[in-house]
Amino acid sequence: MLPLGWRVHEKVANIVRDEINEIGGQEFLLPTLHPAAIWQKSGRWDAMGEIMFRLKDRKNTDQALGITHEEIFATVAAELTSHKQLPQVWYHIQIKFRDEARPKSGLLRVREFHMKDSYSFDIDAAGLDAAFAAHDEAYRKIFQRLGIPAFGVEASSGAMGGNASVEFMTPSDAGEDDVVRCPKCNYAANIEKATSGVAAEEDGAPTDLERFATPGVRTIAALEDFEGGAEASRQLKTLVMVLDGTVTLVMVRGDHQLNTQKLADATGAIEIRPASADEAFAALGAHPGSLGAVGVSEHPVIADLALQGRVNMTTGANEDDWHVRGVNVQRDVAVGQWADLREVQAGEPCPVCDTAINIVRCIEIGHIFKLGTKYSETFGVNVATTGGETVPVQMGSYGIGIGRNMAAAVETNHDDKGIVWPVSIAPYEAVITLMRLDDEHLEAGNQIYSGLRAAGVDALIDDRDARAGVKFADAELIGFPYRITLGPRGLANGEAEVTNRATGDTKMVPLAELVATLAPEIAESRDAGRHG
């Protein structure tokens, strides 16, 4: 971070800090170098996989750089002993480390970043619900103050665990998340969690299995075009996957796509990958394009819910160049687990109101989780109730990336000239641009500067020995919300030119009235939405 960027970073952090303090948060600073034993105790030492930076100290003891802090805060919270000490909201703004496979997009995906993570501790589920709702409201206020349009969506809890989570998203082509939104009702969900309606298919009466030759047919589309084949919605797509080292058959409808995160959520698997062609052949005796789950008993089979009750389906026969039709899924496939596995598509009916859904590319700007007792049971965070019973504490976890929200603010507040910072997080709220560096300009500039600073405005003077055009372009590029221009013509009339970066509006303001006019306007913009 260079100086201007760091000023923005700290303003973002302070807005986050302000709103979390408002809901009772107490600020901590816990370490980012963690003993492996703590993560091993929770079971996440292995679950985090390659994204966790790991090292050994001089005693050859395993350590990790903190990817998040649930384990560490739970360890501290083990000091709690009584319901009288609850509820609690603890947080810190600390560096996190994640060994991202493909760091990219400036501050949106990096390997080292500051994050505010807060943790709530409550006696019961009702208390957790209240803490979750308080954080939800605080996050919405934060995003409003940052000038970022945001909405909450249902999300996968992933490796965090727990029974509920909400992601906060802002629409942007620079994002990495696809979000399903209904244009009519309030339904919104990450593509990893989203559901949609599936039109009923007319399968007809069940028939017997029939093998038939399909020379050269290797794809869903090819089988659609093959004489005697089947349309994609009447095909069973069998994917050979390796889940934590176990070869597993995953079935979805031929015209549907598997969402890997849904598969992870359904199975709890940590490492998921497609099997290689050799692995698939070893497991089923055929190559991709001729694979199926009919009659398979030696490998687990997981099927998408859309296949329940389907008959007269077509799938690979586990022999190259052969398929089988008349498949009755319940009769012919040993499905060990049914789960929502398919990825929804734009235009499908909303699961709430049946309106055609949209899919929007977004940046994730915050995530809140209900953890329940997952960590408190593991780390012994137990308290005595009024009746003397000892119960595990209900926990919540709530994260906001500081740098990521800087980037999101830029992505949603810019034009072809540069950044258009909201006043609340601009590196400086006003820049005083001197068109000349003579005594008259310097004296007027310093008077305005002193007056604005005394009135609480974060201002600076551009007194570089550069052409006025260069200074104007830099002010627009950097994105100062207000530019106060002092030039010979204006000074001759006792005036300064004031330009609003967001609107482009320019007006002449008497020097004697400038501070009294501009300072309240800036303060109002800066504090908009604060605790409101």
Stockholm file with secondary structure:
# STOCKHOLM 1.0

chainA/1-532         MLPLGWRVHEKVANIVRDEINEIGGQEFLLPTLHPAAIWQKSGRWDAMGEIMFRLKDRKNTDQALGITHEEIFATVAAELTSHKQLPQVWYHIQIKFRDEARPKSGLLRVREFHMKDSYSFDIDAAGLDAAFAAHDEAYRKIFQRLGIPAFGVEASSGAMGGNASVEFMTPSDAGEDDVVRCPKCNYAANIEKATSGVAAEEDGAPTDLERFATPGVRTIAALEDFEGGAEASRQLKTLVMVLDGTVTLVMVRGDHQLNTQKLADATGAIEIRPASADEAFAALGAHPGSLGAVGVSEHPVIADLALQGRVNMTTGANEDDWHVRGVNVQRDVAVGQWADLREVQAGEPCPVCDTAINIVRCIEIGHIFKLGTKYSETFGVNVATTGGETVPVQMGSYGIGIGRNMAAAVETNHDDKGIVWPVSIAPYEAVITLMRLDDEHLEAGNQIYSGLRAAGVDALIDDRDARAGVKFADAELIGFPYRITLGPRGLANGEAEVTNRATGDTKMVPLAELVATLAPEIAESRDAGRHG
#=GR chainA/1-532 SS CCHHHHHHHHHHHHHHHHHHHHTTEEECCCCSEEEHHHHHHHTHHHHTGGGSCEEECTTCCEEEECSCCHHHHHHHHTTCCBGGGCCEEEEEEEEEECCCSSCBTTTTBCSEEEEEEEEEEESSHHHHHHHHHHHHHHHHHHHHHHTCCCEEEECCCGGGCSSEEEEEEEECTTCCEEEEECSSSSCEEETTTCCCCCCCCCCCSCCCCEEEECTTCCSHHHHHHSTTCCCGGGBEEEEEEEETTEEEEEEEETTCCBCHHHHHHHHCCSCEEECCHHHHHHHHSSCTTSCCCTTCCSSCEEEEGGGTTCCSEEEECSSTTEEEEEECHHHHCCCCEEECCBCCCTTSBCTTTCCBCEEEEEEEEEEEEEEETHHHHHHTCEEECTTSCEEECEEEEEEEEHHHHHHHHHHHSEETTEECCCGGGCSCSEEEEESCCSHHHHHHHHHHHHHHHHTTCCEEEECCSSCHHHHHHHHHHHTCSEEEEECHHHHHTTEEEEEETTTCCEEEEEHHHHHHHHHHHHHHHHTTTTTC
#=GC SS_cons         CCHHHHHHHHHHHHHHHHHHHHTTEEECCCCSEEEHHHHHHHTHHHHTGGGSCEEECTTCCEEEECSCCHHHHHHHHTTCCBGGGCCEEEEEEEEEECCCSSCBTTTTBCSEEEEEEEEEEESSHHHHHHHHHHHHHHHHHHHHHHTCCCEEEECCCGGGCSSEEEEEEEECTTCCEEEEECSSSSCEEETTTCCCCCCCCCCCSCCCCEEEECTTCCSHHHHHHSTTCCCGGGBEEEEEEEETTEEEEEEEETTCCBCHHHHHHHHCCSCEEECCHHHHHHHHSSCTTSCCCTTCCSSCEEEEGGGTTCCSEEEECSSTTEEEEEECHHHHCCCCEEECCBCCCTTSBCTTTCCBCEEEEEEEEEEEEEEETHHHHHHTCEEECTTSCEEECEEEEEEEEHHHHHHHHHHHSEETTEECCCGGGCSCSEEEEESCCSHHHHHHHHHHHHHHHHTTCCEEEECCSSCHHHHHHHHHHHTCSEEEEECHHHHHTTEEEEEETTTCCEEEEEHHHHHHHHHHHHHHHHTTTTTC
//
